[in-house]
Amino acid sequence: MAKSMLIISRQAPWAGMSAREALDAALAGGAFDLPIALLFMEDGVFQLTSSQQPSRLEQKDTSANLQALSLFGIEHLYASKVSLIERGMETHALHLPVKVLTSEEIRSLLRTYDLVVTL
Amino acid sequence: MKFTIALFSPAHSPASRRALRFAEAVLANAHSIERIFFYREGVYNASHATVFPQDELDIAEAWTTFVKQHDLDAVVCISAALRRGLLDCNESQRYSRETITVKAPWQLSGLGQLHEAVQQSDRLVCFGDS
């Protein structure tokens, strides 16, 4: 059976290449039909805000890549509740169907994956 | 035990040295390395263009020597490499650049190579900042 991988994305979409490269790694695994999940933590939760205007920073929108996750079979998406609250973000305003987890739930989640990679 | 080693930080980071020493220890203890994979800023470790002062450890050279010596499979993520100015002969020609900054033993290839190696390994060990 294929090993499962949880990718933890911790950077905002405008903070360099990190967010995009974490997504690329997830999508590449999805393309191979591997069991991949994504956890957005710390500034990574900013990737989940809707109505972003990346063109004002002369950047490309990552929302298309995020929407592609389901096409690549990556259905298990999680976000840290603490990180969302710290940043004043409302769960209902997120543009991806993420499951919001407490720190305790994240600890349990980490144990259920064969591999955990922070990108 | 079979290991895949991933490195996400550049040659001048402590993580690069730690990853190399870990890789050496893996082989010294009769384990094997399925693949070494450089991603994100880790791709800089494969740069042929890095110059260290003479009295400092040339970690990029140390990586190359290590990979050659043990004939290891060493892959650099191509998309991460291109946007950071790391090009092998083929990519340099493809994009009409004058420089070649990645040479053997490093191979530029896709992220699928990371996933494939991980599936074949007992352990994935990552080094470097997120």
gemmi code that builds the backbone of each chain (N, CA, C; Angstrom):
import gemmi

chains = {
    "A": [
        ("MET", (0.839, -1.201, 0.000), (0.000, 0.000, 0.000), (0.880, 1.259, 0.000)),
        ("ALA", (0.439, 2.255, -0.703), (1.239, 3.484, -0.795), (1.315, 4.178, 0.568)),
        ("LYS", (2.462, 4.762, 0.824), (2.633, 5.505, 2.076), (1.885, 6.840, 1.970)),
        ("SER", (1.242, 7.213, 3.053), (0.518, 8.488, 3.058), (1.443, 9.612, 3.514)),
        ("MET", (1.198, 10.798, 2.969), (2.043, 11.948, 3.292), (1.190, 13.159, 3.666)),
        ("LEU", (1.531, 13.766, 4.784), (0.900, 15.034, 5.176), (1.904, 16.150, 4.911)),
        ("ILE", (1.514, 17.105, 4.083), (2.386, 18.246, 3.804), (1.887, 19.439, 4.609)),
        ("ILE", (2.776, 20.024, 5.389), (2.407, 21.178, 6.208), (2.917, 22.443, 5.525)),
        ("SER", (1.992, 23.346, 5.247), (2.326, 24.586, 4.552), (2.215, 25.743, 5.546)),
        ("ARG", (3.304, 26.438, 5.794), (3.329, 27.415, 6.896), (3.578, 28.850, 6.471)),
        ("GLN", (3.648, 29.091, 5.148), (3.977, 30.448, 4.718), (2.811, 31.092, 3.962)),
        ("ALA", (2.731, 32.404, 4.079), (1.704, 33.157, 3.355), (2.001, 33.104, 1.854)),
        ("PRO", (0.957, 33.252, 1.021), (1.177, 33.147, -0.423), (2.066, 34.266, -0.981)),
        ("TRP", (2.163, 35.363, -0.265), (2.972, 36.481, -0.765), (4.385, 36.484, -0.175)),
        ("ALA", (4.715, 35.459, 0.643), (6.017, 35.443, 1.328), (7.019, 34.573, 0.578)),
        ("GLY", (7.190, 34.825, -0.683), (8.160, 34.037, -1.447), (7.527, 32.795, -2.052)),
        ("MET", (8.379, 31.836, -2.360), (7.932, 30.683, -3.139), (7.371, 29.552, -2.287)),
        ("SER", (7.478, 29.666, -0.984), (7.188, 28.521, -0.116), (5.792, 27.933, -0.316)),
        ("ALA", (4.779, 28.808, -0.314), (3.400, 28.319, -0.422), (3.195, 27.588, -1.745)),
        ("ARG", (3.694, 28.196, -2.812), (3.541, 27.598, -4.129), (4.292, 26.262, -4.217)),
        ("GLU", (5.480, 26.215, -3.619), (6.272, 24.992, -3.720), (5.703, 23.875, -2.837)),
        ("ALA", (5.055, 24.227, -1.757), (4.369, 23.210, -0.949), (3.197, 22.635, -1.747)),
        ("LEU", (2.468, 23.534, -2.411), (1.337, 23.100, -3.251), (1.798, 22.216, -4.406)),
        ("ASP", (2.894, 22.631, -5.041), (3.440, 21.846, -6.162), (3.782, 20.431, -5.712)),
        ("ALA", (4.374, 20.338, -4.522), (4.754, 19.019, -4.003), (3.501, 18.169, -3.772)),
        ("ALA", (2.441, 18.808, -3.256), (1.189, 18.080, -3.020), (0.580, 17.620, -4.350)),
        ("LEU", (0.537, 18.527, -5.315), (-0.074, 18.202, -6.609), (0.702, 17.096, -7.325)),
        ("ALA", (2.028, 17.137, -7.199), (2.856, 16.102, -7.845), (2.527, 14.730, -7.255)),
        ("GLY", (2.328, 14.678, -5.948), (1.948, 13.417, -5.309), (0.559, 12.977, -5.744)),
        ("GLY", (-0.339, 13.953, -5.855), (-1.703, 13.663, -6.306), (-1.715, 13.103, -7.718)),
        ("ALA", (-0.815, 13.609, -8.552), (-0.726, 13.146, -9.933), (-0.348, 11.668, -10.004)),
        ("PHE", (0.307, 11.191, -8.962), (0.673, 9.764, -8.899), (-0.363, 8.958, -8.106)),
        ("ASP", (-1.506, 9.586, -7.832), (-2.569, 8.923, -7.065), (-2.130, 8.522, -5.666)),
        ("LEU", (-1.197, 9.269, -5.092), (-0.732, 8.943, -3.745), (-1.647, 9.607, -2.717)),
        ("PRO", (-1.768, 9.003, -1.545), (-2.597, 9.604, -0.500), (-1.881, 10.789, 0.155)),
        ("ILE", (-2.206, 11.982, -0.328), (-1.567, 13.211, 0.141), (-2.603, 14.078, 0.851)),
        ("ALA", (-2.200, 14.678, 1.948), (-3.069, 15.628, 2.641), (-2.293, 16.915, 2.891)),
        ("LEU", (-3.022, 18.000, 3.081), (-2.370, 19.297, 3.306), (-2.887, 19.907, 4.605)),
        ("LEU", (-1.949, 20.404, 5.387), (-2.320, 21.102, 6.619), (-1.777, 22.529, 6.535)),
        ("PHE", (-2.677, 23.495, 6.647), (-2.266, 24.910, 6.633), (-2.117, 25.378, 8.074)),
        ("MET", (-0.920, 25.858, 8.371), (-0.643, 26.315, 9.735), (0.065, 27.659, 9.703)),
        ("GLU", (0.067, 28.331, 10.859), (0.730, 29.623, 11.002), (0.344, 30.526, 9.824)),
        ("ASP", (1.302, 31.223, 9.187), (0.928, 32.126, 8.091), (0.376, 31.379, 6.876)),
        ("GLY", (0.557, 30.061, 6.855), (0.018, 29.260, 5.748), (-1.488, 29.396, 5.603)),
        ("VAL", (-2.177, 29.709, 6.702), (-3.639, 29.840, 6.621), (-4.053, 31.035, 5.746)),
        ("PHE", (-3.144, 31.991, 5.546), (-3.472, 33.132, 4.676), (-3.749, 32.689, 3.236)),
        ("GLN", (-3.265, 31.490, 2.889), (-3.552, 30.971, 1.548), (-5.035, 30.705, 1.361)),
        ("LEU", (-5.754, 30.620, 2.475), (-7.166, 30.235, 2.411), (-8.114, 31.424, 2.327)),
        ("THR", (-7.570, 32.642, 2.387), (-8.458, 33.802, 2.309), (-8.897, 34.018, 0.871)),
        ("SER", (-10.150, 34.378, 0.712), (-10.670, 34.608, -0.636), (-10.412, 36.059, -1.049)),
        ("SER", (-10.726, 36.358, -2.268), (-10.587, 37.712, -2.827), (-9.198, 38.297, -2.658)),
        ("GLN", (-8.192, 37.502, -2.892), (-6.834, 38.052, -2.851), (-6.537, 38.759, -4.170)),
        ("GLN", (-5.648, 39.712, -4.103), (-5.301, 40.470, -5.310), (-3.796, 40.394, -5.571)),
        ("PRO", (-3.327, 39.210, -5.916), (-1.878, 39.023, -6.087), (-1.299, 39.867, -7.216)),
        ("SER", (-2.141, 40.253, -8.172), (-1.606, 41.031, -9.300), (-1.081, 42.387, -8.839)),
        ("ARG", (-1.595, 42.875, -7.710), (-1.103, 44.159, -7.196), (0.320, 44.039, -6.674)),
        ("LEU", (0.736, 42.803, -6.399), (2.131, 42.557, -6.012), (2.898, 41.970, -7.193)),
        ("GLU", (2.291, 42.054, -8.365), (2.879, 41.477, -9.575), (3.178, 40.003, -9.370)),
        ("GLN", (2.262, 39.334, -8.708), (2.415, 37.895, -8.488), (1.250, 37.149, -9.117)),
        ("LYS", (1.460, 35.846, -9.246), (0.438, 34.995, -9.829), (-0.450, 34.452, -8.718)),
        ("ASP", (-1.683, 34.250, -9.048), (-2.661, 33.760, -8.093), (-2.425, 32.273, -7.785)),
        ("THR", (-2.388, 31.915, -6.496), (-2.246, 30.485, -6.177), (-3.608, 29.818, -6.039)),
        ("SER", (-4.683, 30.608, -6.125), (-5.998, 30.003, -5.884), (-6.326, 28.954, -6.945)),
        ("ALA", (-5.828, 29.137, -8.184), (-6.066, 28.142, -9.237), (-5.417, 26.813, -8.844)),
        ("ASN", (-4.203, 26.892, -8.290), (-3.509, 25.676, -7.839), (-4.269, 25.026, -6.686)),
        ("LEU", (-4.800, 25.888, -5.800), (-5.553, 25.356, -4.665), (-6.830, 24.660, -5.135)),
        ("GLN", (-7.478, 25.274, -6.136), (-8.705, 24.653, -6.653), (-8.383, 23.336, -7.368)),
        ("ALA", (-7.147, 23.222, -7.870), (-6.741, 22.010, -8.595), (-6.559, 20.817, -7.654)),
        ("LEU", (-6.443, 21.095, -6.356), (-6.181, 20.007, -5.403), (-7.212, 18.887, -5.519)),
        ("SER", (-8.485, 19.262, -5.606), (-9.525, 18.222, -5.658), (-9.444, 17.445, -6.972)),
        ("LEU", (-9.057, 18.139, -8.059), (-8.901, 17.451, -9.349), (-7.799, 16.401, -9.280)),
        ("PHE", (-6.823, 16.655, -8.405), (-5.712, 15.713, -8.248), (-5.983, 14.718, -7.110)),
        ("GLY", (-7.209, 14.677, -6.665), (-7.585, 13.695, -5.654), (-7.116, 14.030, -4.251)),
        ("ILE", (-6.723, 15.286, -4.026), (-6.275, 15.676, -2.678), (-7.466, 16.305, -1.948)),
        ("GLU", (-8.147, 15.454, -1.203), (-9.410, 15.869, -0.577), (-9.228, 16.187, 0.904)),
        ("HIS", (-8.141, 15.692, 1.481), (-7.956, 15.887, 2.922), (-7.167, 17.169, 3.173)),
        ("LEU", (-7.917, 18.225, 3.464), (-7.316, 19.541, 3.679), (-7.645, 19.998, 5.098)),
        ("TYR", (-6.629, 20.450, 5.805), (-6.813, 20.843, 7.194), (-6.231, 22.231, 7.446)),
        ("ALA", (-6.775, 22.901, 8.452), (-6.210, 24.184, 8.860), (-6.184, 24.252, 10.380)),
        ("SER", (-5.184, 24.933, 10.888), (-5.050, 25.075, 12.333), (-6.010, 26.146, 12.850)),
        ("LYS", (-6.823, 25.760, 13.811), (-7.782, 26.681, 14.414), (-7.053, 27.836, 15.100)),
        ("VAL", (-5.996, 27.484, 15.822), (-5.229, 28.508, 16.547), (-4.661, 29.535, 15.568)),
        ("SER", (-4.102, 29.034, 14.468), (-3.507, 29.952, 13.490), (-4.566, 30.874, 12.884)),
        ("LEU", (-5.760, 30.330, 12.637), (-6.850, 31.139, 12.072), (-7.275, 32.219, 13.061)),
        ("ILE", (-7.447, 31.826, 14.312), (-7.901, 32.781, 15.341), (-6.856, 33.882, 15.546)),
        ("GLU", (-5.591, 33.476, 15.625), (-4.502, 34.448, 15.825), (-4.497, 35.516, 14.739)),
        ("ARG", (-4.950, 35.139, 13.550), (-4.927, 36.068, 12.408), (-6.290, 36.680, 12.133)),
        ("GLY", (-7.225, 36.473, 13.042), (-8.546, 37.081, 12.902), (-9.322, 36.578, 11.709)),
        ("MET", (-9.100, 35.330, 11.331), (-9.770, 34.808, 10.146), (-10.986, 33.966, 10.534)),
        ("GLU", (-12.069, 34.198, 9.804), (-13.313, 33.471, 10.066), (-13.342, 32.187, 9.243)),
        ("THR", (-13.713, 31.110, 9.889), (-13.744, 29.808, 9.224), (-14.661, 29.798, 8.001)),
        ("HIS", (-15.802, 30.499, 8.097), (-16.782, 30.437, 6.999), (-16.337, 31.238, 5.774)),
        ("ALA", (-15.305, 32.075, 5.937), (-14.869, 32.919, 4.819), (-13.730, 32.282, 4.016)),
        ("LEU", (-13.357, 31.069, 4.348), (-12.241, 30.432, 3.651), (-12.704, 29.892, 2.300)),
        ("HIS", (-11.815, 29.927, 1.319), (-12.269, 29.537, -0.019), (-11.943, 28.092, -0.381)),
        ("LEU", (-11.524, 27.320, 0.621), (-11.340, 25.882, 0.395), (-12.086, 25.128, 1.494)),
        ("PRO", (-12.579, 23.942, 1.173), (-13.303, 23.163, 2.193), (-12.340, 22.474, 3.149)),
        ("VAL", (-11.730, 23.250, 4.040), (-10.763, 22.676, 4.981), (-11.463, 22.248, 6.267)),
        ("LYS", (-10.884, 21.256, 6.903), (-11.351, 20.862, 8.220), (-10.498, 21.615, 9.234)),
        ("VAL", (-11.144, 22.362, 10.108), (-10.409, 23.169, 11.081), (-10.144, 22.331, 12.333)),
        ("LEU", (-8.869, 22.269, 12.723), (-8.464, 21.380, 13.815), (-7.841, 22.144, 14.981)),
        ("THR", (-8.131, 21.690, 16.179), (-7.468, 22.222, 17.376), (-6.038, 21.654, 17.421)),
        ("SER", (-5.229, 22.213, 18.306), (-3.845, 21.745, 18.424), (-3.810, 20.265, 18.815)),
        ("GLU", (-4.732, 19.884, 19.679), (-4.808, 18.475, 20.106), (-5.150, 17.573, 18.923)),
        ("GLU", (-6.090, 18.036, 18.105), (-6.480, 17.245, 16.924), (-5.335, 17.160, 15.918)),
        ("ILE", (-4.535, 18.240, 15.828), (-3.382, 18.226, 14.914), (-2.356, 17.198, 15.398)),
        ("ARG", (-2.166, 17.152, 16.711), (-1.233, 16.156, 17.260), (-1.667, 14.743, 16.862)),
        ("SER", (-2.962, 14.470, 16.960), (-3.472, 13.142, 16.581), (-3.309, 12.928, 15.069)),
        ("LEU", (-3.597, 13.980, 14.311), (-3.502, 13.879, 12.846), (-2.097, 13.472, 12.412)),
        ("LEU", (-1.085, 14.079, 13.029), (0.303, 13.804, 12.648), (0.633, 12.326, 12.800)),
        ("ARG", (-0.002, 11.712, 13.790), (0.287, 10.300, 14.040), (-0.341, 9.375, 12.998)),
        ("THR", (-1.331, 9.877, 12.243), (-2.043, 8.997, 11.313), (-1.382, 8.942, 9.926)),
        ("TYR", (-0.353, 9.765, 9.713), (0.317, 9.744, 8.401), (1.672, 9.044, 8.485)),
        ("ASP", (2.014, 8.334, 7.417), (3.308, 7.654, 7.369), (4.434, 8.684, 7.310)),
        ("LEU", (4.170, 9.771, 6.581), (5.212, 10.784, 6.380), (4.638, 12.173, 6.637)),
        ("VAL", (5.430, 13.011, 7.276), (5.039, 14.405, 7.493), (6.168, 15.286, 6.966)),
        ("VAL", (5.825, 16.170, 6.052), (6.836, 17.048, 5.449), (6.396, 18.491, 5.621)),
        ("THR", (7.254, 19.311, 6.195), (6.952, 20.734, 6.331), (7.678, 21.483, 5.228)),
        ("LEU", (6.907, 22.214, 4.419), (7.533, 22.922, 3.294), (7.307, 24.422, 3.382)),
    ],
    "B": [
        ("MET", (18.214, -0.321, 6.360), (17.054, 0.528, 6.091), (17.348, 1.454, 4.915)),
        ("LYS", (16.316, 1.711, 4.106), (16.503, 2.535, 2.917), (15.999, 3.964, 3.179)),
        ("PHE", (16.829, 4.938, 2.910), (16.493, 6.329, 3.210), (16.357, 7.177, 1.945)),
        ("THR", (15.403, 8.101, 1.976), (15.412, 9.211, 1.026), (15.732, 10.452, 1.849)),
        ("ILE", (16.676, 11.241, 1.362), (17.091, 12.437, 2.097), (16.725, 13.666, 1.274)),
        ("ALA", (15.920, 14.540, 1.871), (15.505, 15.767, 1.179), (16.133, 16.969, 1.878)),
        ("LEU", (16.594, 17.916, 1.089), (17.227, 19.117, 1.638), (16.551, 20.362, 1.052)),
        ("PHE", (16.113, 21.260, 1.946), (15.347, 22.447, 1.529), (16.088, 23.759, 1.772)),
        ("SER", (17.305, 23.698, 2.292), (18.045, 24.936, 2.601), (19.349, 24.985, 1.800)),
        ("PRO", (19.872, 26.202, 1.578), (21.027, 26.352, 0.685), (22.340, 25.849, 1.291)),
        ("ALA", (23.379, 25.871, 0.454), (24.683, 25.320, 0.821), (25.277, 26.000, 2.055)),
        ("HIS", (24.990, 27.286, 2.231), (25.592, 27.999, 3.355), (24.800, 27.841, 4.650)),
        ("SER", (23.758, 27.021, 4.619), (22.957, 26.834, 5.834), (23.502, 25.654, 6.644)),
        ("PRO", (23.329, 25.693, 7.951), (23.752, 24.559, 8.771), (23.037, 23.274, 8.355)),
        ("ALA", (21.814, 23.414, 7.846), (21.029, 22.235, 7.462), (21.726, 21.427, 6.381)),
        ("SER", (22.429, 22.104, 5.481), (23.104, 21.404, 4.393), (24.204, 20.500, 4.948)),
        ("ARG", (24.980, 21.042, 5.864), (26.060, 20.262, 6.480), (25.474, 19.101, 7.285)),
        ("ARG", (24.411, 19.377, 8.024), (23.778, 18.307, 8.817), (23.262, 17.191, 7.919)),
        ("ALA", (22.645, 17.576, 6.792), (22.104, 16.573, 5.870), (23.224, 15.705, 5.308)),
        ("LEU", (24.333, 16.345, 4.958), (25.465, 15.593, 4.402), (26.028, 14.628, 5.441)),
        ("ARG", (26.209, 15.120, 6.658), (26.757, 14.254, 7.716), (25.797, 13.110, 8.025)),
        ("PHE", (24.501, 13.401, 7.961), (23.506, 12.346, 8.168), (23.612, 11.300, 7.058)),
        ("ALA", (23.726, 11.767, 5.823), (23.820, 10.855, 4.672), (25.057, 9.968, 4.809)),
        ("GLU", (26.156, 10.569, 5.234), (27.386, 9.797, 5.437), (27.184, 8.730, 6.516)),
        ("ALA", (26.486, 9.113, 7.580), (26.244, 8.187, 8.685), (25.334, 7.038, 8.253)),
        ("VAL", (24.376, 7.340, 7.391), (23.470, 6.308, 6.861), (24.290, 5.208, 6.195)),
        ("LEU", (25.203, 5.621, 5.309), (26.001, 4.636, 4.576), (27.019, 3.958, 5.488)),
        ("ALA", (27.579, 4.727, 6.423), (28.584, 4.166, 7.336), (27.990, 3.077, 8.224)),
        ("ASN", (26.667, 3.159, 8.417), (26.015, 2.169, 9.272), (25.292, 1.088, 8.461)),
        ("ALA", (25.759, 0.913, 7.239), (25.279, -0.185, 6.376), (23.813, -0.067, 5.969)),
        ("HIS", (23.285, 1.169, 6.030), (21.963, 1.412, 5.445), (22.186, 1.905, 4.011)),
        ("SER", (21.094, 2.148, 3.293), (21.279, 2.632, 1.922), (20.473, 3.900, 1.670)),
        ("ILE", (20.866, 4.617, 0.625), (20.181, 5.855, 0.249), (19.503, 5.631, -1.098)),
        ("GLU", (18.188, 5.706, -1.080), (17.411, 5.516, -2.309), (17.627, 6.706, -3.249)),
        ("ARG", (17.535, 7.892, -2.677), (17.698, 9.107, -3.490), (17.973, 10.295, -2.581)),
        ("ILE", (18.772, 11.210, -3.099), (18.933, 12.511, -2.447), (18.146, 13.492, -3.295)),
        ("PHE", (17.298, 14.290, -2.654), (16.444, 15.197, -3.420), (16.587, 16.608, -2.872)),
        ("PHE", (16.971, 17.543, -3.742), (17.087, 18.947, -3.342), (15.861, 19.711, -3.843)),
        ("TYR", (15.211, 20.411, -2.916), (14.008, 21.170, -3.272), (14.085, 22.537, -2.596)),
        ("ARG", (13.237, 23.441, -3.037), (13.209, 24.814, -2.539), (14.641, 25.388, -2.578)),
        ("GLU", (15.076, 26.050, -1.476), (16.411, 26.674, -1.523), (17.515, 25.615, -1.551)),
        ("GLY", (17.156, 24.389, -1.270), (18.115, 23.285, -1.284), (18.750, 23.064, -2.649)),
        ("VAL", (18.080, 23.545, -3.689), (18.635, 23.351, -5.040), (20.000, 24.041, -5.188)),
        ("TYR", (20.237, 25.084, -4.373), (21.519, 25.797, -4.469), (22.721, 24.900, -4.135)),
        ("ASN", (22.454, 23.823, -3.417), (23.540, 22.900, -3.088), (24.128, 22.218, -4.317)),
        ("ALA", (23.361, 22.216, -5.405), (23.832, 21.566, -6.632), (24.520, 22.560, -7.560)),
        ("SER", (24.660, 23.807, -7.107), (25.254, 24.813, -7.987), (26.755, 24.605, -8.166)),
        ("HIS", (27.124, 24.600, -9.398), (28.527, 24.492, -9.761), (29.210, 25.865, -9.637)),
        ("ALA", (28.386, 26.890, -9.450), (28.894, 28.264, -9.486), (29.180, 28.842, -8.101)),
        ("THR", (29.021, 28.023, -7.071), (29.266, 28.530, -5.720), (30.767, 28.502, -5.423)),
        ("VAL", (31.257, 29.621, -4.882), (32.686, 29.678, -4.528), (32.811, 30.001, -3.038)),
        ("PHE", (33.458, 29.141, -2.308), (33.685, 29.375, -0.885), (35.121, 29.870, -0.680)),
        ("PRO", (35.354, 30.688, 0.330), (36.735, 31.057, 0.655), (37.547, 29.791, 0.972)),
        ("GLN", (38.848, 29.862, 0.700), (39.688, 28.664, 0.805), (39.699, 28.017, 2.185)),
        ("ASP", (39.529, 28.855, 3.218), (39.612, 28.293, 4.565), (38.239, 27.879, 5.117)),
        ("GLU", (37.227, 27.821, 4.228), (35.906, 27.369, 4.669), (35.545, 26.062, 3.986)),
        ("LEU", (34.688, 25.305, 4.658), (34.226, 24.040, 4.076), (33.420, 24.319, 2.807)),
        ("ASP", (33.850, 23.757, 1.703), (33.104, 23.885, 0.441), (32.059, 22.776, 0.411)),
        ("ILE", (30.892, 23.102, 0.973), (29.869, 22.068, 1.171), (29.294, 21.583, -0.164)),
        ("ALA", (29.196, 22.472, -1.136), (28.672, 22.062, -2.454), (29.606, 21.019, -3.070)),
        ("GLU", (30.908, 21.283, -2.955), (31.903, 20.338, -3.465), (31.856, 19.024, -2.663)),
        ("ALA", (31.668, 19.148, -1.345), (31.602, 17.956, -0.490), (30.414, 17.072, -0.876)),
        ("TRP", (29.285, 17.696, -1.193), (28.103, 16.945, -1.646), (28.412, 16.208, -2.955)),
        ("THR", (29.015, 16.924, -3.887), (29.322, 16.330, -5.191), (30.255, 15.137, -5.033)),
        ("THR", (31.289, 15.317, -4.223), (32.246, 14.241, -3.986), (31.555, 13.030, -3.364)),
        ("PHE", (30.715, 13.303, -2.381), (29.997, 12.224, -1.685), (29.103, 11.443, -2.649)),
        ("VAL", (28.346, 12.174, -3.454), (27.414, 11.524, -4.393), (28.174, 10.694, -5.423)),
        ("LYS", (29.269, 11.256, -5.929), (30.078, 10.542, -6.934), (30.714, 9.297, -6.329)),
        ("GLN", (31.285, 9.483, -5.162), (32.007, 8.408, -4.491), (31.120, 7.181, -4.267)),
        ("HIS", (29.852, 7.426, -3.933), (28.950, 6.313, -3.633), (27.974, 6.042, -4.771)),
        ("ASP", (28.171, 6.742, -5.876), (27.345, 6.557, -7.060), (25.853, 6.638, -6.701)),
        ("LEU", (25.493, 7.713, -6.013), (24.119, 7.859, -5.525), (23.222, 8.513, -6.565)),
        ("ASP", (21.942, 8.286, -6.393), (20.933, 8.926, -7.221), (20.640, 10.301, -6.592)),
        ("ALA", (20.985, 11.359, -7.303), (20.867, 12.707, -6.726), (20.076, 13.607, -7.667)),
        ("VAL", (18.882, 13.992, -7.214), (17.960, 14.729, -8.079), (17.710, 16.129, -7.518)),
        ("VAL", (17.686, 17.097, -8.423), (17.391, 18.482, -8.084), (16.069, 18.828, -8.766)),
        ("CYS", (15.114, 19.334, -8.009), (13.809, 19.665, -8.589), (13.972, 20.697, -9.694)),
        ("ILE", (13.497, 20.364, -10.864), (13.766, 21.215, -12.026), (13.045, 22.564, -11.952)),
        ("SER", (11.800, 22.578, -11.489), (11.080, 23.859, -11.468), (11.677, 24.790, -10.416)),
        ("ALA", (12.052, 24.222, -9.265), (12.693, 25.039, -8.226), (14.062, 25.512, -8.701)),
        ("ALA", (14.755, 24.684, -9.461), (16.099, 25.021, -9.933), (16.071, 26.144, -10.962)),
        ("LEU", (15.180, 26.027, -11.932), (15.160, 27.012, -13.021), (14.919, 28.422, -12.501)),
        ("ARG", (13.961, 28.549, -11.589), (13.654, 29.907, -11.115), (14.734, 30.460, -10.193)),
        ("ARG", (15.703, 29.618, -9.816), (16.820, 30.094, -8.989), (18.134, 30.127, -9.767)),
        ("GLY", (18.033, 30.033, -11.075), (19.233, 30.180, -11.903), (20.108, 28.960, -11.959)),
        ("LEU", (19.533, 27.796, -11.696), (20.311, 26.568, -11.768), (19.914, 25.806, -13.023)),
        ("LEU", (20.825, 25.771, -13.985), (20.525, 25.155, -15.271), (21.604, 24.161, -15.664)),
        ("ASP", (21.170, 23.014, -16.140), (22.140, 22.080, -16.719), (22.281, 22.413, -18.207)),
        ("CYS", (23.051, 21.609, -18.893), (23.339, 21.877, -20.302), (22.059, 21.983, -21.138)),
        ("ASN", (21.163, 21.023, -20.949), (19.911, 21.013, -21.723), (19.057, 22.243, -21.476)),
        ("GLU", (18.872, 22.587, -20.202), (18.010, 23.719, -19.861), (18.636, 25.040, -20.295)),
        ("SER", (19.957, 25.108, -20.218), (20.659, 26.305, -20.643), (20.418, 26.556, -22.135)),
        ("GLN", (20.466, 25.482, -22.904), (20.198, 25.603, -24.345), (18.736, 25.929, -24.601)),
        ("ARG", (17.854, 25.220, -23.884), (16.419, 25.401, -24.091), (15.996, 26.851, -23.880)),
        ("TYR", (16.576, 27.501, -22.841), (16.164, 28.872, -22.526), (17.182, 29.916, -22.991)),
        ("SER", (18.088, 29.493, -23.868), (19.080, 30.403, -24.449), (19.832, 31.205, -23.399)),
        ("ARG", (20.367, 30.511, -22.392), (21.186, 31.162, -21.382), (22.653, 30.842, -21.661)),
        ("GLU", (23.524, 31.717, -21.180), (24.940, 31.522, -21.480), (25.647, 30.637, -20.466)),
        ("THR", (24.991, 30.395, -19.350), (25.691, 29.673, -18.287), (25.100, 28.299, -18.016)),
        ("ILE", (25.948, 27.418, -17.563), (25.519, 26.108, -17.074), (25.962, 26.051, -15.618)),
        ("THR", (25.017, 25.905, -14.711), (25.371, 25.938, -13.284), (25.151, 24.600, -12.588)),
        ("VAL", (24.575, 23.638, -13.290), (24.386, 22.299, -12.709), (25.022, 21.258, -13.619)),
        ("LYS", (25.860, 20.433, -13.045), (26.542, 19.391, -13.813), (26.373, 18.044, -13.113)),
        ("ALA", (26.821, 16.980, -13.775), (26.801, 15.666, -13.142), (27.591, 15.762, -11.826)),
        ("PRO", (27.208, 15.032, -10.811), (26.242, 13.927, -10.767), (24.795, 14.363, -10.575)),
        ("TRP", (24.535, 15.660, -10.529), (23.171, 16.118, -10.243), (22.299, 16.013, -11.483)),
        ("GLN", (21.080, 15.556, -11.291), (20.126, 15.491, -12.391), (18.947, 16.397, -12.084)),
        ("LEU", (18.567, 17.209, -13.051), (17.358, 18.011, -12.896), (16.168, 17.140, -13.288)),
        ("SER", (15.186, 17.060, -12.409), (13.995, 16.276, -12.736), (12.815, 16.766, -11.900)),
        ("GLY", (11.679, 16.132, -12.093), (10.457, 16.636, -11.465), (10.235, 16.167, -10.039)),
        ("LEU", (9.228, 16.765, -9.412), (8.871, 16.426, -8.030), (8.390, 14.984, -7.882)),
        ("GLY", (7.946, 14.409, -8.990), (7.524, 13.010, -8.954), (8.640, 12.109, -8.462)),
        ("GLN", (9.885, 12.541, -8.717), (11.052, 11.760, -8.290), (11.151, 11.690, -6.767)),
        ("LEU", (10.684, 12.732, -6.105), (10.670, 12.717, -4.636), (9.638, 11.703, -4.151)),
        ("HIS", (8.433, 11.807, -4.717), (7.361, 10.895, -4.282), (7.702, 9.445, -4.586)),
        ("GLU", (8.277, 9.229, -5.760), (8.633, 7.863, -6.143), (9.650, 7.278, -5.162)),
        ("ALA", (10.684, 8.073, -4.862), (11.731, 7.606, -3.951), (11.162, 7.314, -2.560)),
        ("VAL", (10.275, 8.200, -2.114), (9.675, 8.050, -0.787), (8.897, 6.736, -0.691)),
        ("GLN", (8.207, 6.402, -1.773), (7.424, 5.166, -1.766), (8.328, 3.927, -1.715)),
        ("GLN", (9.554, 4.083, -2.234), (10.496, 2.955, -2.248), (11.335, 2.877, -0.978)),
        ("SER", (11.233, 3.891, -0.120), (12.123, 3.987, 1.047), (11.412, 3.603, 2.339)),
        ("ASP", (12.218, 3.272, 3.333), (11.657, 3.045, 4.664), (11.475, 4.369, 5.400)),
        ("ARG", (12.347, 5.333, 5.105), (12.298, 6.616, 5.798), (12.559, 7.768, 4.832)),
        ("LEU", (11.820, 8.855, 5.047), (12.153, 10.126, 4.401), (12.646, 11.034, 5.513)),
        ("VAL", (13.856, 11.579, 5.351), (14.367, 12.510, 6.358), (14.624, 13.848, 5.665)),
        ("CYS", (13.965, 14.895, 6.163), (14.065, 16.221, 5.536), (14.954, 17.131, 6.376)),
        ("PHE", (15.714, 17.960, 5.710), (16.568, 18.948, 6.388), (16.273, 20.325, 5.809)),
        ("GLY", (16.305, 21.316, 6.681), (16.184, 22.688, 6.199), (14.899, 23.368, 6.608)),
        ("ASP", (14.897, 24.681, 6.446), (13.787, 25.523, 6.895), (12.576, 25.347, 6.017)),
        ("SER", (11.452, 25.634, 6.594), (10.255, 25.725, 5.773), (9.971, 27.205, 5.521)),
    ],
}
model = gemmi.Model(1)
for chain_id, residues in chains.items():
    chain = gemmi.Chain(chain_id)
    for i, (resn, *xyz) in enumerate(residues, 1):
        res = gemmi.Residue()
        res.name, res.seqid = resn, gemmi.SeqId(i, " ")
        for name, pos in zip(("N", "CA", "C"), xyz):
            atom = gemmi.Atom()
            atom.name, atom.element = name, gemmi.Element(name[0])
            atom.pos, atom.b_iso = gemmi.Position(*pos), 0.0
            res.add_atom(atom)
        chain.add_residue(res)
    model.add_chain(chain)
structure = gemmi.Structure()
structure.add_model(model)
structure.setup_entities()
